[in-house]
Amino acid sequence: MSDDRFRALPSVEVLVQQTLALGRSEGVPRALVVEAARAVLDDERKAGAPAGLADGRAERAAARARALAAPVQRRVINATGVVLHTNLGRAPLSEAAQAALAAAAGGYVSLEYDIAEGRRSHRAVGVEAWLCRLTGAEAALAVNNGAAALLLVISALAQGRKVVVSRGELVEIGGSFRLPEILKKAGATLVEVGTTNRTRLDDYRRATTADTALILRVHPSNFRVSGFSERPTRAELAALAKETGIPFVEDVGSGAFVDTAEMGLEHEPTVLESLTEGADLVTFSGDKLLGGPQAGLVVGRREWIAALKRDPLARALRIDKLTVAALEATLAAYVDPERAKSELPTLALLAAEKHALEGQAHRLRDALSGLSGLAVTVVPVQSEVGGGALPGVPRLRSNDD
Ligand SMILES: *Cc1c(COP(=O)(O)O)cnc(C)c1O
């Protein structure tokens, strides 16, 4: 019985012919029509070739072929209320960054060439110059993402040695990025100090030995410890680092260059305050609160940045010309913080007033209510920043302000 059913299935070639004859897969390469026909027949065979599937089989193959030919990554509307949504590509780029990307994409660029001097140069010197200009850091480096930045710092400065971290900061950022595992992968030994809720300067002091390579502070960006909790200030850690000659590194995560408190949000540590309060190196992401492309940025002391650049991992983690173009254009906006707030979509969205969002919601409702079967109403909600920044902090302080 079931054998007969399988015999009733057409061959792949016959289904391909039927599919092409429909004319609904125009422009789709034949190889994809073949793949789609094979997949449709496989599905039917797996389902035990139930009767009645012959109808519409070619249509299904055509639809599948069209889907195979379309890009998997497509434009979407972010209606989640989360501004920095990792699943949706985090920060949307500014117009200047988009233009810079497009200009770099189709041609040749001076990626590692100094046009004025007429000789070879280094990658991303423009990005590094902007980072130093904006933060006052001695030196800077850009790599692929925040996780890569931390991996490189530990690999270059602490391989085979010890890194002191508070138990309250042994974070998982998501997507299996766990601090203890990163340390292990980079070849360093983790020395945990303090407790989940309380770590004191003395805990750090007692843990530092001749074999300590780094004091690492990690911003608990995606969760909050409140209540009976304490950790030393940056200035205290910086003083201990100076006294012991051990570099003090801070991973601030989201890379805020403007104070989020000015936008009606809770304060998120800025790169500048981490540096001025004494961190020797600060690492952060390019596509969170900075509002740029995916990247991992490191700023700080010249000698440590030089050590990062010498590490073989730096070559494996380096950014490409597209990221350089988008980063330079994004950073340039911060020369005037007010300009950054209006030009960079991430900041503009976070700073948007409730009435502006309401107007947008009403326009969207009007556009959608043209679609039959949809009942659309606008309701006030509390949205989130996302991207591991300001957890549990609604984008609007309340619906009444
Ligand atoms: C987001 C985050 C990272 C990882 O950065 P990616 O750019 O996503 O790789 C690392 N540390 C902290 C504290 C973060 O918030």
The ligand as an SDF file (V2000), in Angstrom:
LIG
                    3D

 15 15  0  0  0  0  0  0  0  0999 V2000
   27.6790   43.3240   25.1770 C   0  0  0  0  0  0  0  0  0  0  0  0
   28.8040   43.1190   26.0970 C   0  0  0  0  0  0  0  0  0  0  0  0
   29.9310   42.3850   25.6850 C   0  0  0  0  0  0  0  0  0  0  0  0
   30.0040   41.7310   24.3450 C   0  0  0  0  0  0  0  0  0  0  0  0
   30.0760   42.6780   23.3140 O   0  0  0  0  0  0  0  0  0  0  0  0
   29.7220   42.2210   21.8130 P   0  0  0  0  0  0  0  0  0  0  0  0
   30.0180   43.4570   21.0240 O   0  0  0  0  0  0  0  0  0  0  0  0
   28.2880   41.8290   21.8200 O   0  0  0  0  0  0  0  0  0  0  0  0
   30.6330   41.0930   21.4820 O   0  0  0  0  0  0  0  0  0  0  0  0
   30.9660   42.2300   26.5780 C   0  0  0  0  0  0  0  0  0  0  0  0
   30.9130   42.7590   27.8220 N   0  0  0  0  0  0  0  0  0  0  0  0
   29.8470   43.4720   28.2540 C   0  0  0  0  0  0  0  0  0  0  0  0
   29.8580   44.0210   29.6570 C   0  0  0  0  0  0  0  0  0  0  0  0
   28.7500   43.6830   27.4090 C   0  0  0  0  0  0  0  0  0  0  0  0
   27.6970   44.3820   27.8350 O   0  0  0  0  0  0  0  0  0  0  0  0
  1  2  1  0
  2  3  1  0
  2 14  2  0
  3  4  1  0
  3 10  2  0
  4  5  1  0
  5  6  1  0
  6  7  2  0
  6  8  1  0
  6  9  1  0
 10 11  1  0
 11 12  2  0
 12 13  1  0
 12 14  1  0
 14 15  1  0
M  END
$$$$
